[in-house]
Amino acid sequence: MVGTIVHQLTRNLTDDQIKTAGFDTYFVDHTNGVYPQFASGYPWSAASLEVKGDLIADLSEDLAAEQKARVTYDNILRLSDDPDVNDVIKFLRQREVVHFQRFGETKQSG
């Protein structure tokens, strides 16, 4: 969903807008394609996922991941002034909150 938003917001940028926004180096590699990477530019990979095979350890990791995603969405909302984007980000943020709650309930019953 976030990738689709990024594509919709950037697909019609002019060359000058791409340069002014600082997207020129990204554009050289990916054009307007959505390449999964962190805001820092570091590419996303499955190596960022932690799995130990221990129920409690893995649920704790899942809880942390949901909270980290929520904080990321909070940060996007601080920077965004687009109501359509904000509606989607708020939905995704709420989904992280619910996931956190469900994982927490599972951990308590485990």
C-alpha positions, 0 to 999 in steps of 0.5 A: 500500500505504501509503495502504491502511494509513493508511485501515485505521488511520483509517477508524473513528476517532471525532471526538474521536480525529481531533481528538486525533491532529491529523487534524482539518484533514486530515479537513475536506478529505479525510474518511478518503480517502487524499490523496497528500501528504508527512508535512509536508502538502505534496501529492505531484505528478509535479513531484517527479520529475526526468527529464533524458533522459540515462541516467546522470543519470536512473539517478542520480536513480532511485538517490537516490529509492530511498534517500530512500524507504528512509529514509522507511520507516526513519523510519516503523519508528522511530515505529510500534509496530504489528506488522502495519504494520511487516511491510508497511513492512519489505517495502516497505523491502526492495523499495527496497533491491532496486530500488537494487541493480538500478538500480546494476547497470544504471548500472554496465553502461551 
